[in-house]
């Protein structure tokens, strides 16, 4: 393969900041990854990141939105959710007691993904979760 050619495929989806849009993002992810053993983990990650954007940033306000990018190669599935900002604190994993109703989303994403990266820019945050694909991969982690 030529050094400047990639077999990675990239898709994008923009969603209004309504809670019902999270299920649309999940379906979209499932449709793209329908033949992948990592599809279920990817759906759950998209659901958590989309819901977090709506609950904790300006995405959930009037005219808010979140943007989802999905990149697939033979080695990696990368899922990125970009929010509309509106908060000065970066998303972080919190350890909640078992009775808490919120606060476990990023911990779940960290448990499923092989790597999670948070980028901040002037507009908001982008959280990228990477699932390593390849021979013998089942679920979010290699066998």
N, C-alpha and C positions, 0 to 999 in steps of 0.2 A: 504494500500500500504506500502511496506517495505520502511524504511527511506532512503535507498540508491538507490532506484529505481525511475526513472523519466519517465513520459510519454511525456516529451518534445522531439521533433524531430528537428534535426539540419541539414541544408544543407549548402554547400559552392560552390562558383563560382569564378573563377579567370578570369579577362577580360583584354586584352591588352588596353593600354591607348588611344584608338581611340574613337572619339565622337560617332560613330555608335554603339559602344559596350554598350552605355547607354541604347539604345532601347532593346538590347538583355537581359540586366540585368532586365529591366522592364518586358519583356515577361516571363522570368524565374520566377520572383517573382509572376506574375499573374498566371502562371501555377501551382505553388505550393499552392497558396492561393485561388484558384478558387472558393471554397465554403465558403470563409470567407467574412463577411460584411466589413471587414477592408482591403480587397485586393486593392481597389482603392487608399486609403491613403498610403498603403505600397508601391505601384508602384510609386506614386509621390515622396515619401521620397527617394526611391532608385534612381530615376531619378535625383533628386537634389543633393544627396550626390555623386553619380557617376560623374555628370557633374562638381561639385566643385573640385573633386579630379583631373580630367583631366585639368581643367582651372587653378588651383592655386597651383599645386604641381608637383613634378617630374614625376608623373603618366602620364602626357601629353607629356613628352619628348620621344625621341626614346628609345625603349625597356621598357617603363614604363608600369605599370599595376595597377589595383585596384582589391581588393578582397572583396567579398560580403559574409557575413554569415547571414543566416536566421534561427532563432530558434522560434519554435511554441509550445506553451503549451496551456492548457485550459484557462489560465489567461493572458498570454502575447504573443505578437508577437514582437520579437526583431530583428532589422535590423542593421547590422554593416557593414560599409564600411571602409576599410583600404587603405590608399594611400601610395605612395612611398617616401613621405617626400620631402626634398629639400627646405623647408621653415622653418625659425626659429620661425614663429608666429603661434600660435594655431588658428584653425578656430573659428570665433566668429560671432555672429549676428550683422549685421549692419543695421542701419535705413537709407534708401535711399529716395531721393525725387522721385516723381511719374514719372519723365522723365528718370531716371537712367535705363540703359540697364542690369546692373548686380548688385549683392549685396543683393538680396532678398531671396536666396535659404535657408540659415539656419533659417531665420525668418519664412519662410513657414514650414520648418521641425519642428521648435519649436511650431508652431501653431497647427500642426496636431498631434504631438506625446505628450504623457503624460509625458515623461521624455527623455532628450537628454543628453548624457554623452560624453565628449571628452577625449580620452586617448592619451598620447604622449609616444612614445618609441624611441629607437635609429633609427628605420627604417622610422618612419613617424607618422601619426595620425590615430586613429580609432575613428570614430564617431558612436555611438550606439543610435538608436531611438527606444523607446519602445511604443507600442500601447497596452493598456490594453483591453483584450477581456473579454467576459463573458456575462451573461444574460442582455439583454436590451442595448447592445452596438451597436451603429450605427455610421458610420463615425469614426473619430479619438477620439471621446469623448463619455463617457457614457451618455445615455439619462436620 
